[in-house]
Amino acid sequence: MRGQLLALVLALSPLTGCGIADTGPTGAGAPASGLPLPGRRPAAVLHLYFSSSVGLERVSRPYDGPDAPQAAMDRLAQGPDPAERTRGLVTFIPPGTPAPTAVTRERGTVDVHLPPAWTANRTALRQLVCTAADAVTAPGAGPEGIRVRLHRAEGGEPAGETCAQ
């Protein structure tokens, strides 16, 4: 008898509920939103390129203002922040030199003017080119399609580059 009573209690227990009354549907606000679509950059972010053991890595920095290409050059010249350095990111931009000047005059092209006596290796130039290109990239496009013209202070023809990762 005791076994039958225990079986009956166990069988009916799922029907008893948890003591919370049904309230029906309620409004919960806007639907959840996820990450931005691939290739789209929020307006308040700049992307900088620093070097790591696996090559160039893109990092995001908050930004809200005009002249994104110049702002990107200024931040790139400052180097990685402490958290980025902890992740192993470094810069090959010559230390203590002023930031290059970035100007966009035509769609799909950015002109970067290097400071006088600016000497840098190939990795530093790739950092510069990819950062400048990303700063003028249209939503839905990548920095690979942007042409960067590097102008040396000494003059001469600008060197045309693209961000080839």
C-alpha positions as CSV (number, residue, x, y, z in Angstrom):
1,M,0.0,0.0,0.0
2,R,2.8,2.3,0.9
3,G,4.4,1.7,-2.5
4,Q,1.2,2.5,-4.3
5,L,0.8,5.7,-2.4
6,L,4.3,6.8,-3.2
7,A,3.8,6.0,-6.8
8,L,0.6,8.1,-6.9
9,V,2.3,11.1,-5.3
10,L,5.2,10.9,-7.7
11,A,2.8,10.6,-10.7
12,L,0.7,13.6,-9.6
13,S,3.6,15.9,-8.6
14,P,4.3,17.3,-12.1
15,L,0.7,18.5,-12.3
16,T,1.0,20.6,-9.1
17,G,3.2,23.3,-10.6
18,C,5.6,25.5,-8.8
19,G,3.2,27.9,-7.2
20,I,3.6,30.7,-9.8
21,A,0.4,31.8,-11.4
22,D,0.2,32.2,-15.2
23,T,0.3,35.9,-16.1
24,G,0.1,35.6,-19.9
25,P,2.4,37.4,-22.4
26,T,3.9,40.7,-21.4
27,G,5.9,43.3,-23.4
28,A,9.6,42.9,-23.2
29,G,10.9,45.8,-25.2
30,A,12.8,45.8,-28.5
31,P,14.1,42.5,-29.9
32,A,17.7,41.5,-29.1
33,S,20.4,42.8,-31.4
34,G,23.6,41.1,-32.0
35,L,27.0,42.0,-33.5
36,P,27.2,44.3,-36.5
37,L,27.0,42.7,-39.9
38,P,30.3,41.6,-41.4
39,G,32.2,44.4,-43.1
40,R,30.1,47.1,-41.3
41,R,31.8,49.4,-38.9
42,P,29.9,51.3,-36.2
43,A,30.4,55.1,-36.7
44,A,32.0,55.6,-33.3
45,V,35.0,53.2,-33.9
46,L,38.4,53.4,-35.6
47,H,40.4,50.4,-36.6
48,L,44.2,50.4,-36.1
49,Y,46.6,47.8,-37.2
50,F,49.4,46.6,-34.9
51,S,51.8,43.7,-35.4
52,S,51.8,40.4,-33.5
53,S,53.5,37.1,-33.9
54,V,50.9,36.1,-36.5
55,G,51.1,39.3,-38.6
56,L,49.0,42.4,-38.5
57,E,46.0,42.5,-36.2
58,R,43.1,45.0,-36.3
59,V,42.0,46.6,-33.1
60,S,39.0,48.8,-32.5
61,R,39.2,52.1,-30.6
62,P,36.3,54.3,-29.7
63,Y,36.0,57.4,-31.8
64,D,33.4,60.1,-32.2
65,G,34.4,63.1,-34.4
66,P,35.4,64.4,-37.8
67,D,38.4,63.4,-39.9
68,A,38.7,59.7,-39.2
69,P,41.8,59.2,-41.3
70,Q,43.8,61.8,-39.4
71,A,42.4,60.5,-36.0
72,A,43.5,57.0,-37.0
73,M,47.0,58.2,-37.8
74,D,47.3,60.1,-34.5
75,R,46.2,57.0,-32.5
76,L,48.5,54.7,-34.5
77,A,51.5,56.9,-33.7
78,Q,50.7,56.5,-30.0
79,G,51.1,52.7,-30.3
80,P,49.2,49.9,-28.6
81,D,47.5,50.6,-25.3
82,P,48.5,48.5,-22.2
83,A,45.8,45.9,-22.8
84,E,46.9,45.5,-26.4
85,R,50.6,45.2,-25.3
86,T,49.5,42.5,-22.9
87,R,48.0,40.6,-25.8
88,G,51.4,40.8,-27.6
89,L,50.7,43.6,-30.0
90,V,53.5,45.9,-30.9
91,T,54.1,48.7,-33.4
92,F,56.9,49.3,-35.8
93,I,56.0,53.0,-36.3
94,P,59.2,54.9,-35.4
95,P,58.9,56.0,-31.7
96,G,58.9,59.7,-31.0
97,T,58.0,60.8,-34.5
98,P,55.0,62.9,-35.3
99,A,52.0,61.2,-36.8
100,P,51.7,61.1,-40.6
101,T,49.1,63.4,-42.1
102,A,46.2,61.7,-43.9
103,V,44.0,63.5,-46.4
104,T,41.2,62.1,-48.6
105,R,40.6,64.0,-51.8
106,E,38.9,61.5,-53.9
107,R,36.7,58.4,-53.3
108,G,38.6,55.2,-52.8
109,T,42.0,56.9,-52.2
110,V,43.7,58.4,-49.2
111,D,47.0,60.4,-49.3
112,V,49.3,59.9,-46.4
113,H,52.1,62.4,-46.0
114,L,55.1,61.1,-44.0
115,P,56.9,63.4,-41.6
116,P,60.4,64.6,-42.5
117,A,63.2,62.0,-42.0
118,W,60.6,59.3,-41.3
119,T,62.2,55.9,-41.7
120,A,60.3,52.8,-41.2
121,N,60.5,49.2,-42.2
122,R,58.0,47.3,-44.3
123,T,55.8,46.2,-41.3
124,A,55.4,49.8,-40.2
125,L,54.4,50.9,-43.7
126,R,51.8,48.0,-43.8
127,Q,50.4,49.2,-40.4
128,L,50.1,52.7,-41.8
129,V,48.6,51.7,-45.1
130,C,46.0,49.3,-43.5
131,T,45.0,51.8,-40.8
132,A,44.6,54.7,-43.3
133,A,42.6,52.5,-45.7
134,D,40.3,51.2,-43.0
135,A,39.6,54.8,-41.9
136,V,38.1,55.6,-45.2
137,T,36.4,52.3,-45.9
138,A,32.7,52.5,-46.8
139,P,30.2,50.2,-45.0
140,G,30.2,46.8,-46.6
141,A,33.7,47.1,-48.1
142,G,37.1,46.1,-46.8
143,P,40.3,48.2,-46.6
144,E,41.7,46.1,-49.4
145,G,39.9,48.1,-52.0
146,I,41.3,51.5,-50.9
147,R,44.4,52.9,-52.6
148,V,46.8,54.7,-50.2
149,R,49.4,57.1,-51.7
150,L,52.4,57.5,-49.5
151,H,54.1,60.9,-49.9
152,R,57.6,61.4,-48.6
153,A,58.7,64.8,-47.2
154,E,61.6,64.8,-49.5
155,G,59.3,64.8,-52.5
156,G,59.2,62.5,-55.5
157,E,56.3,60.4,-56.8
158,P,54.0,59.0,-54.2
159,A,54.1,55.3,-53.7
160,G,50.7,53.6,-54.3
161,E,49.9,50.9,-51.8
162,T,46.9,48.8,-50.8
163,C,46.2,46.8,-47.6
164,A,47.1,43.3,-48.6
165,Q,47.0,41.1,-45.6
